[in-house]
Amino acid sequence: MAGDYCWLMRRDLAEVVPAIRWPSGIQLTHYRPELAAAVHHLMESGYSDGGGRVPALALWQRQFETDPEYDPELCFVLLDSEGVVAVCQCWTSAYIKNLVVHARARQQGLGRALLLHAFKVFQQRREGFVDLKVLEDNLRARRLYESVGMRVVRREPVPI
């Protein structure tokens, strides 16, 4: 089954990163503990269609904030008038761990903007490339990643 495999995708940071177009009414900030519940809730809803799961809030927050690759400056959070609307969680190894956009805010370019922002931040950190993994059957996400210059490096089984 396609859902049993994921793709490792990579963006070469030597390539030009297009200008970012942020939709109006959107504020970019970084993760901080007081946003944990809202970020966790968004991650849960993002995974509710399948493709992963998020531990309970206290465990998730502890694991997230104590991970050796954690840097709050690499967890980009978008806010709108109703609260947290999108999250792009990156690790210090130039890896995008999670990208979630709230259902009410899809099709506005938030995912694209967050990816481009992450690419620019990693360029500033002098990284050569950025990686992420995506389920093989997640066509919407794959199209987004390909549209910002990410290419498939390899296909691999989903870890159990």
Backbone as CSV, one residue per row, in Angstrom:
resi,resn,N_x,N_y,N_z,CA_x,CA_y,CA_z,C_x,C_y,C_z
1,MET,0.829,-1.193,0.000,0.000,0.000,0.000,0.870,1.252,0.000
2,ALA,0.379,2.291,-0.661,1.137,3.537,-0.751,1.367,4.164,0.623
3,GLY,0.386,4.028,1.538,0.506,4.616,2.864,1.604,4.010,3.702
4,ASP,2.160,2.881,3.253,3.226,2.230,3.990,4.591,2.822,3.666
5,TYR,4.638,3.776,2.760,5.903,4.372,2.343,5.852,5.884,2.467
6,CYS,7.016,6.453,2.666,7.149,7.904,2.664,8.303,8.274,1.749
7,TRP,8.352,9.531,1.407,9.426,10.046,0.577,10.262,11.000,1.412
8,LEU,11.571,10.854,1.326,12.474,11.855,1.858,12.642,12.870,0.737
9,MET,12.305,14.125,1.016,12.424,15.188,0.022,13.435,16.206,0.512
10,ARG,14.099,16.857,-0.442,15.184,17.785,-0.117,15.060,19.047,-0.964
11,ARG,15.429,20.177,-0.340,15.508,21.465,-1.042,16.944,21.934,-0.984
12,ASP,17.552,22.125,-2.153,18.913,22.645,-2.253,18.870,24.134,-1.935
13,LEU,19.583,24.548,-0.900,19.538,25.950,-0.485,20.501,26.836,-1.265
14,ALA,21.259,26.256,-2.200,22.070,27.073,-3.095,21.171,27.740,-4.139
15,GLU,19.980,27.182,-4.339,19.024,27.762,-5.274,18.351,28.982,-4.635
16,VAL,17.954,29.917,-5.477,17.284,31.124,-5.002,15.947,30.757,-4.357
17,VAL,15.662,31.358,-3.224,14.371,31.174,-2.560,13.486,32.358,-2.967
18,PRO,12.324,32.066,-3.549,11.437,33.160,-3.977,11.020,34.051,-2.809
19,ALA,10.604,35.258,-3.143,10.103,36.187,-2.122,8.860,35.590,-1.462
20,ILE,8.698,35.886,-0.202,7.560,35.363,0.566,6.423,36.374,0.519
21,ARG,5.238,35.882,0.250,4.036,36.715,0.255,3.159,36.266,1.414
22,TRP,3.163,37.047,2.486,2.342,36.723,3.651,0.944,37.282,3.451
23,PRO,-0.086,36.479,3.654,-1.459,37.005,3.567,-1.691,38.080,4.629
24,SER,-2.596,38.997,4.358,-2.885,40.057,5.333,-3.531,39.452,6.578
25,GLY,-3.274,40.082,7.704,-3.842,39.634,8.965,-3.088,38.497,9.619
26,ILE,-1.943,38.124,9.065,-1.150,37.016,9.599,0.082,37.563,10.303
27,GLN,0.341,37.056,11.488,1.521,37.453,12.266,2.427,36.242,12.444
28,LEU,3.708,36.400,12.112,4.711,35.350,12.296,5.361,35.521,13.658
29,THR,5.439,34.418,14.401,6.123,34.425,15.684,6.834,33.080,15.837
30,HIS,7.474,32.880,16.975,8.152,31.621,17.266,7.407,30.909,18.382
31,TYR,7.640,29.622,18.472,7.046,28.835,19.551,7.525,29.363,20.897
32,ARG,6.612,29.374,21.825,6.929,29.649,23.224,5.943,28.833,24.064
33,PRO,6.331,28.478,25.277,5.512,27.565,26.077,4.044,27.970,26.218
34,GLU,3.749,29.256,26.262,2.346,29.664,26.420,1.501,29.355,25.178
35,LEU,2.157,29.025,24.061,1.428,28.630,22.848,1.303,27.112,22.726
36,ALA,1.871,26.375,23.681,1.933,24.907,23.578,0.562,24.278,23.353
37,ALA,-0.439,24.650,24.132,-1.759,24.012,24.005,-2.354,24.260,22.619
38,ALA,-2.240,25.478,22.117,-2.807,25.798,20.801,-2.033,25.106,19.680
39,VAL,-0.717,25.068,19.788,0.106,24.383,18.783,-0.201,22.887,18.803
40,HIS,-0.274,22.313,19.994,-0.589,20.891,20.143,-1.953,20.583,19.523
41,HIS,-2.936,21.390,19.809,-4.282,21.174,19.269,-4.269,21.210,17.735
42,LEU,-3.530,22.152,17.163,-3.430,22.233,15.705,-2.746,20.980,15.149
43,MET,-1.687,20.532,15.805,-1.007,19.311,15.351,-1.954,18.117,15.414
44,GLU,-2.715,18.005,16.494,-3.686,16.909,16.604,-4.687,16.947,15.463
45,SER,-5.223,18.125,15.185,-6.217,18.224,14.106,-5.579,17.955,12.747
46,GLY,-4.329,18.344,12.583,-3.641,18.098,11.330,-3.404,16.624,11.064
47,TYR,-3.252,15.856,12.117,-3.019,14.421,11.973,-4.306,13.603,12.071
48,SER,-5.435,14.252,12.304,-6.678,13.502,12.493,-7.115,12.756,11.239
49,ASP,-6.636,13.190,10.076,-6.974,12.506,8.827,-6.066,11.319,8.566
50,GLY,-5.193,11.010,9.471,-4.266,9.891,9.300,-2.860,10.394,9.080
51,GLY,-1.922,9.471,9.067,-0.545,9.835,8.788,0.284,10.140,10.003
52,GLY,-0.250,9.906,11.175,0.537,10.129,12.363,-0.338,10.402,13.558
53,ARG,0.287,10.571,14.670,-0.450,10.891,15.891,0.443,11.753,16.773
54,VAL,-0.201,12.446,17.664,0.499,13.347,18.566,0.221,12.868,19.989
55,PRO,1.250,12.721,20.817,1.017,12.321,22.211,0.186,13.367,22.960
56,ALA,-0.284,13.011,24.117,-1.023,13.950,24.981,-0.175,15.200,25.218
57,LEU,-0.830,16.306,25.493,-0.169,17.615,25.584,1.069,17.611,26.474
58,ALA,0.955,17.145,27.705,2.103,17.223,28.634,3.297,16.433,28.099
59,LEU,3.047,15.241,27.592,4.132,14.421,27.041,4.695,15.054,25.778
60,TRP,3.820,15.508,24.899,4.267,16.154,23.658,5.157,17.351,23.965
61,GLN,4.699,18.213,24.878,5.457,19.418,25.206,6.814,19.072,25.802
62,ARG,6.845,18.107,26.706,8.113,17.703,27.318,9.067,17.131,26.263
63,GLN,8.556,16.235,25.410,9.400,15.649,24.366,9.897,16.716,23.395
64,PHE,9.002,17.612,23.007,9.336,18.655,22.044,10.396,19.604,22.608
65,GLU,10.157,20.131,23.790,11.031,21.154,24.357,12.360,20.610,24.875
66,THR,12.478,19.307,25.039,13.739,18.729,25.514,14.477,17.966,24.421
67,ASP,13.944,17.930,23.219,14.617,17.236,22.117,15.962,17.919,21.855
68,PRO,17.034,17.143,21.637,18.351,17.746,21.394,18.381,18.667,20.164
69,GLU,17.462,18.482,19.236,17.430,19.326,18.038,16.445,20.491,18.148
70,TYR,15.872,20.674,19.317,14.888,21.738,19.532,15.550,23.098,19.626
71,ASP,14.978,24.048,18.928,15.349,25.456,19.024,14.065,26.230,18.789
72,PRO,13.562,26.960,19.777,12.286,27.669,19.595,12.310,28.637,18.408
73,GLU,13.495,29.112,18.044,13.616,30.007,16.893,13.363,29.282,15.571
74,LEU,13.310,27.950,15.600,13.059,27.152,14.397,11.665,26.537,14.389
75,CYS,10.830,26.974,15.296,9.425,26.560,15.277,8.612,27.804,14.974
76,PHE,8.205,27.908,13.711,7.523,29.102,13.224,6.012,28.933,13.400
77,VAL,5.402,29.919,14.028,3.977,29.873,14.335,3.315,31.078,13.682
78,LEU,2.209,30.809,12.980,1.434,31.891,12.381,0.161,32.083,13.189
79,LEU,-0.133,33.342,13.467,-1.326,33.716,14.213,-2.224,34.572,13.330
80,ASP,-3.533,34.418,13.527,-4.488,35.342,12.924,-5.393,35.832,14.050
81,SER,-6.467,36.484,13.732,-7.329,37.060,14.762,-7.956,36.010,15.677
82,GLU,-7.984,34.745,15.236,-8.582,33.688,16.048,-7.560,32.848,16.796
83,GLY,-6.269,33.067,16.554,-5.245,32.311,17.270,-4.255,31.636,16.340
84,VAL,-3.693,30.521,16.779,-2.689,29.792,16.008,-3.365,29.201,14.776
85,VAL,-2.817,29.534,13.614,-3.419,29.091,12.360,-2.492,28.179,11.550
86,ALA,-1.191,28.192,11.856,-0.254,27.320,11.146,1.038,27.199,11.957
87,VAL,1.710,26.044,11.777,2.963,25.779,12.472,3.912,25.064,11.519
88,CYS,5.168,25.488,11.544,6.230,24.792,10.829,7.323,24.519,11.861
89,GLN,7.426,23.266,12.275,8.372,22.851,13.307,9.611,22.273,12.633
90,CYS,10.739,22.918,12.841,12.000,22.471,12.235,12.984,22.072,13.328
91,TRP,13.906,21.210,12.956,14.978,20.803,13.843,16.275,21.496,13.427
92,THR,17.242,21.513,14.319,18.517,22.173,14.049,19.310,21.486,12.940
93,SER,18.945,20.263,12.601,19.626,19.526,11.530,19.095,19.891,10.146
94,ALA,18.404,21.023,10.043,17.809,21.479,8.778,16.783,20.466,8.279
95,TYR,15.939,20.060,9.198,14.885,19.085,8.907,13.544,19.687,9.313
96,ILE,12.572,19.614,8.425,11.223,20.094,8.734,10.446,18.910,9.284
97,LYS,10.179,18.951,10.570,9.523,17.847,11.279,8.017,17.852,11.051
98,ASN,7.396,19.011,11.115,5.947,19.123,10.960,5.582,20.429,10.267
99,LEU,4.577,20.356,9.433,3.979,21.541,8.819,2.480,21.314,8.833
100,VAL,1.767,22.159,9.563,0.323,22.007,9.697,-0.337,23.370,9.523
101,VAL,-1.378,23.394,8.691,-2.180,24.598,8.502,-3.613,24.256,8.910
102,HIS,-4.214,25.117,9.712,-5.582,24.909,10.179,-6.526,24.830,8.977
103,ALA,-7.523,23.968,9.066,-8.476,23.768,7.965,-9.132,25.085,7.528
104,ARG,-9.394,25.979,8.470,-10.065,27.240,8.114,-9.172,28.199,7.330
105,ALA,-7.880,27.898,7.278,-6.944,28.827,6.637,-6.218,28.219,5.436
106,ARG,-6.680,27.070,4.984,-6.008,26.448,3.836,-6.322,27.221,2.559
107,GLN,-5.485,27.014,1.567,-5.611,27.649,0.250,-5.336,29.156,0.284
108,GLN,-4.596,29.612,1.293,-4.212,31.022,1.389,-2.712,31.217,1.180
109,GLY,-1.983,30.131,0.998,-0.546,30.226,0.798,0.272,30.196,2.072
110,LEU,-0.346,29.828,3.195,0.387,29.825,4.466,1.460,28.745,4.502
111,GLY,1.142,27.547,4.030,2.130,26.469,4.010,3.321,26.833,3.152
112,ARG,3.054,27.374,1.980,4.131,27.804,1.074,4.986,28.882,1.731
113,ALA,4.337,29.880,2.325,5.066,30.972,2.968,5.950,30.445,4.106
114,LEU,5.421,29.532,4.904,6.213,28.972,6.002,7.414,28.187,5.482
115,LEU,7.214,27.396,4.443,8.335,26.651,3.866,9.416,27.596,3.358
116,LEU,9.018,28.609,2.611,9.993,29.563,2.083,10.722,30.282,3.212
117,HIS,9.988,30.623,4.272,10.611,31.266,5.432,11.650,30.329,6.063
118,ALA,11.284,29.059,6.229,12.226,28.084,6.788,13.471,27.980,5.907
119,PHE,13.286,27.952,4.584,14.437,27.875,3.679,15.355,29.073,3.882
120,LYS,14.786,30.266,3.987,15.607,31.469,4.173,16.363,31.436,5.503
121,VAL,15.693,30.983,6.558,16.351,30.888,7.866,17.513,29.907,7.800
122,PHE,17.302,28.758,7.162,18.389,27.780,7.064,19.500,28.272,6.139
123,GLN,19.183,29.050,5.124,20.233,29.668,4.302,21.092,30.590,5.172
124,GLN,20.435,31.387,6.022,21.165,32.296,6.910,22.051,31.530,7.881
125,ARG,21.651,30.318,8.212,22.449,29.464,9.101,23.510,28.686,8.320
126,ARG,23.615,28.976,7.034,24.615,28.385,6.140,24.447,26.874,5.952
127,GLU,23.213,26.423,5.976,22.920,25.013,5.677,22.923,24.824,4.167
128,GLY,23.240,23.631,3.709,23.281,23.344,2.284,21.951,22.900,1.710
129,PHE,21.125,22.303,2.563,19.831,21.813,2.109,18.908,21.628,3.303
130,VAL,17.625,21.453,3.008,16.598,21.173,4.011,15.887,19.898,3.580
131,ASP,15.622,19.019,4.548,14.918,17.768,4.288,13.581,17.734,5.017
132,LEU,12.709,16.860,4.529,11.477,16.500,5.225,11.021,15.157,4.695
133,LYS,10.087,14.553,5.400,9.479,13.306,4.930,7.988,13.538,4.774
134,VAL,7.428,12.894,3.751,6.000,13.011,3.467,5.480,11.635,3.080
135,LEU,4.285,11.321,3.547,3.679,10.059,3.149,3.492,10.037,1.638
136,GLU,3.772,8.896,1.066,3.697,8.759,-0.389,2.307,9.076,-0.932
137,ASP,1.272,8.757,-0.176,-0.085,8.990,-0.669,-0.642,10.374,-0.306
138,ASN,0.164,11.250,0.277,-0.274,12.607,0.613,0.018,13.522,-0.583
139,LEU,-0.833,13.420,-1.578,-0.605,14.133,-2.840,-0.622,15.643,-2.679
140,ARG,-1.522,16.158,-1.849,-1.601,17.612,-1.650,-0.286,18.158,-1.095
141,ALA,0.257,17.490,-0.088,1.519,17.939,0.508,2.665,17.783,-0.486
142,ARG,2.695,16.686,-1.198,3.769,16.474,-2.173,3.769,17.565,-3.241
143,ARG,2.590,17.939,-3.720,2.509,19.017,-4.722,3.039,20.331,-4.153
144,LEU,2.693,20.625,-2.912,3.193,21.840,-2.270,4.715,21.803,-2.197
145,TYR,5.277,20.704,-1.718,6.724,20.607,-1.556,7.444,20.711,-2.897
146,GLU,6.902,20.072,-3.913,7.507,20.159,-5.240,7.427,21.582,-5.786
147,SER,6.347,22.300,-5.470,6.174,23.666,-5.985,7.190,24.651,-5.401
148,VAL,7.805,24.309,-4.262,8.819,25.182,-3.659,10.227,24.639,-3.891
149,GLY,10.358,23.699,-4.823,11.677,23.232,-5.226,12.212,22.015,-4.509
150,MET,11.375,21.330,-3.745,11.843,20.119,-3.080,11.784,18.964,-4.070
151,ARG,12.765,18.076,-3.976,12.855,16.928,-4.866,12.993,15.650,-4.052
152,VAL,12.504,14.555,-4.602,12.563,13.268,-3.911,14.013,12.769,-3.894
153,VAL,14.464,12.380,-2.706,15.800,11.793,-2.538,15.664,10.269,-2.539
154,ARG,14.677,9.782,-1.779,14.457,8.333,-1.750,13.072,8.016,-1.184
155,ARG,12.646,6.801,-1.482,11.401,6.240,-0.958,11.793,5.263,0.127
156,GLU,11.089,5.307,1.266,11.441,4.405,2.355,10.187,3.971,3.102
157,PRO,10.247,2.826,3.757,9.083,2.384,4.540,8.806,3.352,5.690
158,VAL,7.546,3.509,6.031,7.173,4.332,7.170,7.596,3.588,8.431
159,PRO,8.313,4.246,9.343,8.710,3.580,10.592,7.465,3.164,11.391
160,ILE,7.561,2.025,12.014,6.412,1.513,12.799,6.439,2.104,14.190
